């Protein structure tokens, strides 16, 4: 069975801002988001993005005490859907998701996966384009990625 992919807003906005939202579609046939993420995204979404409501609103509200609505709803939905992976970037949200045993990946992980599968030819260029559009990546991580890809 294929992994079910749930996305928070940041990856969608970041890739959309540089015209590469389709990378997610190239990796996964569809992704699931919550109505809160759809509202945060603000623009029309492609038809391969499915919007699902979280059933356990109490759990979502509890998580919202620590995170914004989009992240909280995404984590709550990931807890409701077995065999799912959550795309989330914000460190606090990632730590909470990990503590709840949710499998996670971030935007950079998506790009590296796309590079490994031959979907992206110049992953360093794409990451730098993201950074130039306001996406935050630690210098340490950026250096590590550049070093690894220079050896290829």
N, C-alpha and C positions, 0 to 999 in steps of 0.2 A: 504494500500500500504506500502511495506517495505521501510525503510529509505535507501536512497542512501548514501553510504559511500565513501568519497573522502579522500585520504591520502597524507600527505606530506612525505618527505623522512625519517625523523628521526625515526618514529615508525617502518618502514619497515627494516631499517638498524639495529636498536637496537634489534628487535625480531629475525631477521635473524642471528645476531652475536651470539645469545645464542641458536640457533636451534629451535626457537619457533614461526616462522613466521606463521605457520599453525593456531595459536590461532585466528588470524584475520579471517581466513577462517571458523573456527569453530563457530565464532560469526555471521559472515555475509557471505552470499553465494558468494559475489563478492565485490571488491572494485574498485574504479576508481582512476587513477593517470594521471598526465599530462606527456607529453614527457620530460619535464624538470626534473620531479621527477625520471622518468625512467633513464635518463642520470646520475643524481646524485647517484642513487642506484648502477648503474654500472654492476650488475650481471644479469643473466637471472631471469626472474620473472615467477611465476607459472601462469597457464592458467586462473585462477580465478581473475587475475589482468587485468583490462581493461584500455587501454591507450586512453585518449580523449584529443584533442587539445582545448585550450581556443579559443572562437570565438572573444571576445572583446580584441584584442591585445593592444588597447589604455589603457583600464582599467588595464590590466596586467602590462604594462610598467609604469603606474602611481604608482602601488603598489610596483614595483621593485625599485623605488626610496627609499623605506623604508626597504625592505626585500630582501633576496636572491631570485633567479629565481624560485626555487622549491616552496618556501612558497608563493611567489607572484602569481605564476600560479595556485597553489592549491586554494588560496583564490578567485582568479578571476573565476575559474571553479565552486567553491561552490556558487558564486553569480549568475551563469548562470543556475544552476540546482536546481529547487525548491525541498523542502523536503529533503535536504541533510545534512549530518553531516560531519564535517571536523576533521580528526585526525591530530592534530598539537601540538607540544611540546614547541617550543621556545616562551618565554613569550611575546616578542614584537609582534610576529605573532599572538599569541592568543588574545592579546589586540586589534589588528587591526581587526581581524575576528569578535570578540565580538562587536566592534563598528559598524560593518557592519551588525549586527544581524544574523551572521552565527552561527549555533549550532556547538559547538566544544566538542571534547574529546581528551585526551592525551594518551600516552602509558600507564601510570599508571592507568588511567581510564579504558582502555581496559583490563588491567590485573585484576582490581577489578571486572569488569563486568564478565569476564571469571571465576573468582573465585566464584562469586555469582551464576553463572549458572552451577557450578560443573565441568567446563572444566579444571581448575587448582586446584590442591589439596593444594599446599603450596605456596600461593601468596607471602608471605614474602620471602621465599627462591628464588623465581623467581625475585622479585624486587632486592634483594641483589645481585643476579647473574648479573642483568642489571648494577647495580652500580659498581660492580667489573669489568665490561667490559666498563666502562667510561661514562655510562648514569648518568646525574646529577639529583639528587633529593634533595630538601632541607631537612635538618635535622628535621625541624618542621613537614613537611609532612610525612616523614618516621616514626617519633615518633608517629604521629597521627594514621597512618595505623597499626603499630605494636600494639599500645594500643587497637585499635578497634578489631583486630583479636585475641588478647590474651583473650578478654572477651568472645569470641565465644566458 
